[in-house]
Amino acid sequence: MSFNVLIVDDSNSMRAVIKKVISISGFKMDQCIEAGNGKEALKALTDNWVDVIISDINMPEMNGFELLKSLKDDDLLKNIPVILISTESSKERMQDAFNLGAKGFIKKPFTPEAVKKILYEVIGASNEKEDRGDNEVFDF
């Protein structure tokens, strides 16, 4: 099973890094949609269905916390799991994120393994079957 992912970050290069790390991790990603801030993310969600959102916190126009609040108020979008990603990893900041409805938190810098683990955790899918399949495909 593959998943559609929305990556929200105001940095083009950071979006590319996150996308690459997800790919390297072995997480089964089908479609990857990108947005530069929360407003762009909400617009992207009008035309695309995603299984999970990975969002930075600090962005212009609409930050990650404001995006969480907007999603929470929308009956159609409120159940999409959101993972916040940030260098700000104080317990207070993380608790604020979870209080607003975030399902996961990734601290920068991050590893492909950590990203894969949190993605599967928040989606509620097991990655054991997919991992076994990958090993069979790439068994040299």
N, CA and C atoms as a LAMMPS dump frame, in Angstrom:
ITEM: TIMESTEP
0
ITEM: NUMBER OF ATOMS
420
ITEM: BOX BOUNDS ff ff ff
-5.0000000000000000e+02 5.0000000000000000e+02
-5.0000000000000000e+02 5.0000000000000000e+02
-5.0000000000000000e+02 5.0000000000000000e+02
ITEM: ATOMS id mol type element x y z
1 1 1 N 0.829 -1.175 0
2 1 2 C 0 0 0
3 1 3 C 0.877 1.245 0
4 2 1 N 0.575 2.19 -0.856
5 2 2 C 1.311 3.453 -0.941
6 2 3 C 0.451 4.586 -0.396
7 3 1 N 1.112 5.644 0.035
8 3 2 C 0.427 6.756 0.672
9 3 3 C 0.751 8.076 -0.018
10 4 1 N -0.241 8.979 -0.016
11 4 2 C -0.041 10.331 -0.523
12 4 3 C 0.396 11.219 0.634
13 5 1 N 1.464 11.997 0.398
14 5 2 C 2.058 12.825 1.434
15 5 3 C 2.056 14.281 0.981
16 6 1 N 1.668 15.186 1.89
17 6 2 C 1.773 16.626 1.652
18 6 3 C 2.89 17.153 2.522
19 7 1 N 3.911 17.755 1.885
20 7 2 C 5.034 18.343 2.608
21 7 3 C 4.864 19.852 2.576
22 8 1 N 4.835 20.478 3.771
23 8 2 C 4.617 21.915 3.885
24 8 3 C 5.832 22.55 4.558
25 9 1 N 6.546 23.368 3.798
26 9 2 C 7.722 24.064 4.332
27 9 3 C 7.995 25.244 3.416
28 10 1 N 8.402 26.365 3.987
29 10 2 C 8.66 27.55 3.166
30 10 3 C 9.99 27.478 2.421
31 11 1 N 10.796 26.494 2.722
32 11 2 C 12.078 26.316 2.044
33 11 3 C 11.971 25.226 0.976
34 12 1 N 12.209 25.619 -0.282
35 12 2 C 12.21 24.633 -1.37
36 12 3 C 13.214 23.52 -1.1
37 13 1 N 14.394 23.9 -0.629
38 13 2 C 15.438 22.896 -0.402
39 13 3 C 15.057 21.951 0.731
40 14 1 N 14.394 22.453 1.776
41 14 2 C 13.989 21.567 2.872
42 14 3 C 12.882 20.622 2.412
43 15 1 N 11.963 21.096 1.581
44 15 2 C 10.941 20.198 1.03
45 15 3 C 11.605 19.086 0.224
46 16 1 N 12.62 19.441 -0.572
47 16 2 C 13.334 18.443 -1.372
48 16 3 C 14.058 17.446 -0.465
49 17 1 N 14.646 17.919 0.62
50 17 2 C 15.343 17.04 1.56
51 17 3 C 14.352 16.075 2.209
52 18 1 N 13.226 16.596 2.663
53 18 2 C 12.22 15.738 3.314
54 18 3 C 11.717 14.683 2.335
55 19 1 N 11.439 15.101 1.111
56 19 2 C 10.967 14.165 0.087
57 19 3 C 12.008 13.077 -0.166
58 20 1 N 13.267 13.475 -0.273
59 20 2 C 14.351 12.521 -0.515
60 20 3 C 14.514 11.559 0.666
61 21 1 N 14.431 12.102 1.882
62 21 2 C 14.578 11.264 3.072
63 21 3 C 13.439 10.242 3.152
64 22 1 N 12.219 10.667 2.822
65 22 2 C 11.095 9.725 2.813
66 22 3 C 11.36 8.622 1.799
67 23 1 N 11.835 8.999 0.625
68 23 2 C 12.128 8.029 -0.43
69 23 3 C 13.219 7.053 0.011
70 24 1 N 14.291 7.573 0.573
71 24 2 C 15.41 6.742 1.038
72 24 3 C 14.97 5.804 2.164
73 25 1 N 14.032 6.273 2.99
74 25 2 C 13.616 5.497 4.162
75 25 3 C 12.926 4.187 3.792
76 26 1 N 12.37 4.114 2.586
77 26 2 C 11.63 2.929 2.191
78 26 3 C 10.141 3.057 2.438
79 27 1 N 9.697 4.19 2.974
80 27 2 C 8.263 4.426 3.161
81 27 3 C 7.592 4.41 1.795
82 28 1 N 6.46 3.756 1.714
83 28 2 C 5.754 3.588 0.438
84 28 3 C 4.951 4.847 0.114
85 29 1 N 5.569 5.764 -0.646
86 29 2 C 4.919 7.018 -1.011
87 29 3 C 4.449 6.928 -2.453
88 30 1 N 3.182 7.249 -2.668
89 30 2 C 2.623 7.283 -4.017
90 30 3 C 2.807 8.694 -4.572
91 31 1 N 1.972 9.612 -4.122
92 31 2 C 2.032 10.983 -4.611
93 31 3 C 2.608 11.881 -3.525
94 32 1 N 3.476 12.816 -3.919
95 32 2 C 4.034 13.791 -2.994
96 32 3 C 3.612 15.174 -3.471
97 33 1 N 2.873 15.879 -2.639
98 33 2 C 2.406 17.222 -2.951
99 33 3 C 3.184 18.168 -2.055
100 34 1 N 3.517 19.338 -2.583
101 34 2 C 4.304 20.297 -1.818
102 34 3 C 3.579 21.625 -1.693
103 35 1 N 3.805 22.305 -0.557
104 35 2 C 3.245 23.627 -0.323
105 35 3 C 4.256 24.453 0.466
106 36 1 N 4.275 25.756 0.208
107 36 2 C 5.244 26.644 0.848
108 36 3 C 4.805 27.222 2.177
109 37 1 N 3.527 27.052 2.539
110 37 2 C 3.015 27.527 3.827
111 37 3 C 1.631 26.916 4.05
112 38 1 N 1.038 27.224 5.173
113 38 2 C -0.251 26.651 5.511
114 38 3 C -1.363 27.015 4.54
115 39 1 N -1.365 28.248 4.058
116 39 2 C -2.394 28.666 3.097
117 39 3 C -2.293 27.86 1.807
118 40 1 N -1.075 27.675 1.322
119 40 2 C -0.879 26.864 0.117
120 40 3 C -1.28 25.411 0.368
121 41 1 N -1.032 24.933 1.576
122 41 2 C -1.397 23.555 1.927
123 41 3 C -2.915 23.381 1.875
124 42 1 N -3.655 24.326 2.446
125 42 2 C -5.112 24.235 2.427
126 42 3 C -5.639 24.278 0.999
127 43 1 N -5.012 25.107 0.164
128 43 2 C -5.41 25.179 -1.245
129 43 3 C -5.129 23.842 -1.935
130 44 1 N -3.967 23.256 -1.667
131 44 2 C -3.605 21.964 -2.265
132 44 3 C -4.583 20.869 -1.837
133 45 1 N -5.089 20.968 -0.624
134 45 2 C -6.005 19.953 -0.109
135 45 3 C -7.4 20.044 -0.74
136 46 1 N -7.7 21.153 -1.408
137 46 2 C -8.986 21.245 -2.106
138 46 3 C -8.988 20.394 -3.367
139 47 1 N -7.794 20.134 -3.926
140 47 2 C -7.677 19.376 -5.177
141 47 3 C -7.054 17.995 -5.019
142 48 1 N -6.525 17.69 -3.834
143 48 2 C -5.785 16.443 -3.631
144 48 3 C -6.159 15.809 -2.304
145 49 1 N -6.246 14.478 -2.317
146 49 2 C -6.424 13.767 -1.057
147 49 3 C -5.053 13.275 -0.604
148 50 1 N -4.746 13.487 0.686
149 50 2 C -3.48 13.006 1.23
150 50 3 C -3.759 12.138 2.452
151 51 1 N -2.835 11.245 2.714
152 51 2 C -2.939 10.354 3.867
153 51 3 C -2.25 10.923 5.09
154 52 1 N -1.274 11.799 4.861
155 52 2 C -0.517 12.382 5.969
156 52 3 C 0.09 13.713 5.51
157 53 1 N 0.225 14.633 6.468
158 53 2 C 0.841 15.936 6.209
159 53 3 C 2.074 16.052 7.091
160 54 1 N 3.186 16.461 6.489
161 54 2 C 4.402 16.778 7.238
162 54 3 C 4.606 18.276 7.079
163 55 1 N 4.586 19.001 8.195
164 55 2 C 4.644 20.463 8.116
165 55 3 C 5.687 21.045 9.061
166 56 1 N 6.385 22.042 8.545
167 56 2 C 7.256 22.862 9.372
168 56 3 C 6.369 23.699 10.297
169 57 1 N 6.929 24.235 11.357
170 57 2 C 6.157 25.121 12.241
171 57 3 C 6.288 26.572 11.779
172 58 1 N 7.514 27.038 11.613
173 58 2 C 7.754 28.45 11.322
174 58 3 C 7.746 28.722 9.828
175 59 1 N 6.653 29.367 9.374
176 59 2 C 6.499 29.726 7.959
177 59 3 C 5.749 31.051 7.884
178 60 1 N 5.968 31.797 6.807
179 60 2 C 5.216 33.046 6.631
180 60 3 C 3.76 32.766 6.231
181 61 1 N 2.929 33.748 6.343
182 61 2 C 1.508 33.739 5.963
183 61 3 C 0.66 32.861 6.866
184 62 1 N 0.96 31.563 6.944
185 62 2 C 0.255 30.667 7.864
186 62 3 C 1.237 29.61 8.334
187 63 1 N 1.545 29.638 9.633
188 63 2 C 2.523 28.694 10.163
189 63 3 C 1.889 27.329 10.444
190 64 1 N 2.696 26.412 10.914
191 64 2 C 2.233 25.048 11.151
192 64 3 C 1.153 24.948 12.214
193 65 1 N 1.24 25.756 13.282
194 65 2 C 0.209 25.751 14.319
195 65 3 C -1.109 26.289 13.769
196 66 1 N -1.039 27.34 12.969
197 66 2 C -2.255 27.898 12.362
198 66 3 C -2.874 26.897 11.377
199 67 1 N -2.03 26.17 10.664
200 67 2 C -2.52 25.128 9.77
201 67 3 C -3.266 24.057 10.569
202 68 1 N -2.69 23.624 11.691
203 68 2 C -3.345 22.633 12.54
204 68 3 C -4.73 23.118 12.984
205 69 1 N -4.816 24.392 13.385
206 69 2 C -6.103 24.95 13.824
207 69 3 C -7.114 24.938 12.679
208 70 1 N -6.688 25.308 11.481
209 70 2 C -7.587 25.323 10.325
210 70 3 C -8.066 23.921 9.974
211 71 1 N -7.177 22.952 10.029
212 71 2 C -7.549 21.564 9.734
213 71 3 C -8.554 21.051 10.763
214 72 1 N -8.322 21.391 12.015
215 72 2 C -9.179 20.937 13.106
216 72 3 C -10.616 21.446 12.936
217 73 1 N -10.761 22.63 12.331
218 73 2 C -12.081 23.246 12.143
219 73 3 C -12.797 22.77 10.882
220 74 1 N -12.152 21.926 10.091
221 74 2 C -12.74 21.465 8.838
222 74 3 C -13.149 19.994 8.975
223 75 1 N -14.446 19.723 8.829
224 75 2 C -14.938 18.347 9.02
225 75 3 C -14.315 17.338 8.064
226 76 1 N -13.979 17.772 6.87
227 76 2 C -13.397 16.867 5.882
228 76 3 C -11.911 16.607 6.132
229 77 1 N -11.2 17.609 6.632
230 77 2 C -9.742 17.521 6.754
231 77 3 C -9.239 17.197 8.16
232 78 1 N -10.11 17.287 9.151
233 78 2 C -9.651 17.188 10.536
234 78 3 C -9.043 15.844 10.917
235 79 1 N -9.327 14.801 10.142
236 79 2 C -8.798 13.48 10.484
237 79 3 C -7.506 13.118 9.766
238 80 1 N -6.989 14.025 8.943
239 80 2 C -5.708 13.762 8.293
240 80 3 C -4.607 13.928 9.341
241 81 1 N -3.794 12.903 9.561
242 81 2 C -2.731 13.037 10.556
243 81 3 C -1.662 14.026 10.101
244 82 1 N -1.232 14.858 11.058
245 82 2 C -0.213 15.867 10.789
246 82 3 C 1.001 15.589 11.659
247 83 1 N 2.162 15.602 11.015
248 83 2 C 3.436 15.479 11.713
249 83 3 C 4.132 16.823 11.565
250 84 1 N 4.485 17.446 12.687
251 84 2 C 5.23 18.693 12.623
252 84 3 C 6.717 18.367 12.653
253 85 1 N 7.461 19.183 11.926
254 85 2 C 8.9 18.984 11.838
255 85 3 C 9.561 20.326 12.136
256 86 1 N 10.519 20.336 13.053
257 86 2 C 11.102 21.61 13.459
258 86 3 C 12.398 21.394 14.227
259 87 1 N 13.189 22.458 14.27
260 87 2 C 14.373 22.462 15.134
261 87 3 C 13.951 22.774 16.57
262 88 1 N 12.767 23.351 16.723
263 88 2 C 12.245 23.688 18.047
264 88 3 C 11.648 22.442 18.677
265 89 1 N 12.375 21.857 19.607
266 89 2 C 11.913 20.591 20.165
267 89 3 C 11.78 20.633 21.688
268 90 1 N 11.52 21.831 22.231
269 90 2 C 11.307 21.9 23.672
270 90 3 C 10.029 21.151 24.015
271 91 1 N 9.947 20.668 25.233
272 91 2 C 8.758 19.922 25.661
273 91 3 C 7.509 20.784 25.537
274 92 1 N 7.629 22.069 25.828
275 92 2 C 6.475 22.97 25.751
276 92 3 C 5.997 23.109 24.308
277 93 1 N 6.931 23.277 23.388
278 93 2 C 6.581 23.444 21.971
279 93 3 C 5.947 22.163 21.435
280 94 1 N 6.511 21.019 21.805
281 94 2 C 5.951 19.745 21.367
282 94 3 C 4.553 19.539 21.958
283 95 1 N 4.369 19.898 23.226
284 95 2 C 3.057 19.745 23.853
285 95 3 C 2.028 20.658 23.183
286 96 1 N 2.446 21.889 22.823
287 96 2 C 1.56 22.798 22.09
288 96 3 C 1.101 22.14 20.786
289 97 1 N 2.036 21.505 20.094
290 97 2 C 1.72 20.843 18.825
291 97 3 C 0.695 19.727 19.041
292 98 1 N 0.906 18.901 20.034
293 98 2 C -0.015 17.794 20.298
294 98 3 C -1.379 18.306 20.775
295 99 1 N -1.377 19.387 21.555
296 99 2 C -2.637 19.971 22.013
297 99 3 C -3.469 20.497 20.837
298 100 1 N -2.803 20.928 19.774
299 100 2 C -3.502 21.433 18.593
300 100 3 C -3.894 20.321 17.627
301 101 1 N -3.502 19.095 17.931
302 101 2 C -3.935 17.973 17.104
303 101 3 C -2.853 17.269 16.31
304 102 1 N -1.6 17.691 16.45
305 102 2 C -0.521 16.988 15.746
306 102 3 C -0.461 15.542 16.249
307 103 1 N -0.184 14.632 15.344
308 103 2 C -0.081 13.21 15.701
309 103 3 C 1.36 12.771 15.884
310 104 1 N 2.298 13.603 15.413
311 104 2 C 3.705 13.257 15.531
312 104 3 C 4.571 14.495 15.464
313 105 1 N 5.821 14.34 15.857
314 105 2 C 6.77 15.448 15.868
315 105 3 C 8.137 14.895 15.485
316 106 1 N 8.753 15.494 14.48
317 106 2 C 10.09 15.101 14.043
318 106 3 C 11.037 16.253 14.339
319 107 1 N 12.108 15.941 15.047
320 107 2 C 13.105 16.956 15.373
321 107 3 C 14.173 16.991 14.292
322 108 1 N 14.512 18.206 13.84
323 108 2 C 15.629 18.374 12.915
324 108 3 C 16.904 18.39 13.734
325 109 1 N 17.971 17.784 13.302
326 109 2 C 18.106 16.927 12.129
327 109 3 C 17.441 15.568 12.377
328 110 1 N 17.13 14.864 11.303
329 110 2 C 16.41 13.602 11.405
330 110 3 C 17.043 12.572 10.491
331 111 1 N 16.741 11.313 10.768
332 111 2 C 17.261 10.212 9.957
333 111 3 C 16.112 9.597 9.155
334 112 1 N 16.42 8.926 8.046
335 112 2 C 15.37 8.239 7.292
336 112 3 C 14.597 7.23 8.149
337 113 1 N 15.292 6.525 9.026
338 113 2 C 14.639 5.531 9.867
339 113 3 C 13.623 6.179 10.798
340 114 1 N 13.991 7.326 11.386
341 114 2 C 13.08 8.032 12.303
342 114 3 C 11.853 8.542 11.556
343 115 1 N 12.053 9.045 10.351
344 115 2 C 10.945 9.553 9.544
345 115 3 C 10.001 8.411 9.174
346 116 1 N 10.554 7.302 8.722
347 116 2 C 9.737 6.14 8.342
348 116 3 C 8.929 5.642 9.535
349 117 1 N 9.57 5.536 10.686
350 117 2 C 8.901 5.031 11.884
351 117 3 C 7.717 5.91 12.266
352 118 1 N 7.909 7.214 12.302
353 118 2 C 6.822 8.111 12.711
354 118 3 C 5.713 8.148 11.659
355 119 1 N 6.072 8.062 10.38
356 119 2 C 5.049 8.034 9.334
357 119 3 C 4.131 6.824 9.503
358 120 1 N 4.715 5.649 9.663
359 120 2 C 3.893 4.451 9.834
360 120 3 C 3.101 4.494 11.14
361 121 1 N 3.679 5.065 12.187
362 121 2 C 2.968 5.163 13.469
363 121 3 C 1.724 6.037 13.342
364 122 1 N 1.855 7.208 12.744
365 122 2 C 0.707 8.119 12.689
366 122 3 C -0.352 7.651 11.701
367 123 1 N 0.045 6.94 10.669
368 123 2 C -0.923 6.424 9.706
369 123 3 C -1.622 5.192 10.272
370 124 1 N -0.947 4.514 11.177
371 124 2 C -1.53 3.322 11.775
372 124 3 C -1.362 2.093 10.907
373 125 1 N -0.341 2.109 10.06
374 125 2 C -0.069 0.975 9.175
375 125 3 C 1.223 0.3 9.616
376 126 1 N 1.288 -0.979 9.387
377 126 2 C 2.498 -1.737 9.689
378 126 3 C 3.414 -1.695 8.485
379 127 1 N 4.701 -1.627 8.728
380 127 2 C 5.637 -1.637 7.614
381 127 3 C 6.377 -2.96 7.488
382 128 1 N 6.02 -3.955 8.305
383 128 2 C 6.727 -5.234 8.262
384 128 3 C 6.592 -5.908 6.905
385 129 1 N 5.382 -5.973 6.368
386 129 2 C 5.149 -6.636 5.084
387 129 3 C 5.903 -5.916 3.972
388 130 1 N 5.849 -4.577 3.979
389 130 2 C 6.533 -3.821 2.944
390 130 3 C 8.049 -4.022 3.016
391 131 1 N 8.571 -4.064 4.244
392 131 2 C 10.012 -4.26 4.386
393 131 3 C 10.435 -5.617 3.849
394 132 1 N 9.657 -6.655 4.15
395 132 2 C 9.977 -7.986 3.643
396 132 3 C 9.982 -7.982 2.121
397 133 1 N 9.003 -7.308 1.534
398 133 2 C 8.928 -7.231 0.078
399 133 3 C 10.134 -6.532 -0.511
400 134 1 N 10.56 -5.441 0.119
401 134 2 C 11.732 -4.72 -0.381
402 134 3 C 12.971 -5.616 -0.364
403 135 1 N 13.113 -6.378 0.713
404 135 2 C 14.289 -7.247 0.819
405 135 3 C 14.295 -8.285 -0.281
406 136 1 N 13.125 -8.796 -0.641
407 136 2 C 13.051 -9.793 -1.717
408 136 3 C 13.382 -9.154 -3.052
409 137 1 N 12.903 -7.948 -3.269
410 137 2 C 13.139 -7.264 -4.551
411 137 3 C 14.617 -6.921 -4.718
412 138 1 N 15.267 -6.498 -3.632
413 138 2 C 16.651 -6.046 -3.731
414 138 3 C 17.627 -7.044 -3.143
415 139 1 N 17.29 -8.324 -3.163
416 139 2 C 18.168 -9.352 -2.63
417 139 3 C 19.263 -9.666 -3.658
418 140 1 N 20.475 -9.221 -3.379
419 140 2 C 21.579 -9.434 -4.325
420 140 3 C 22.388 -10.615 -3.846
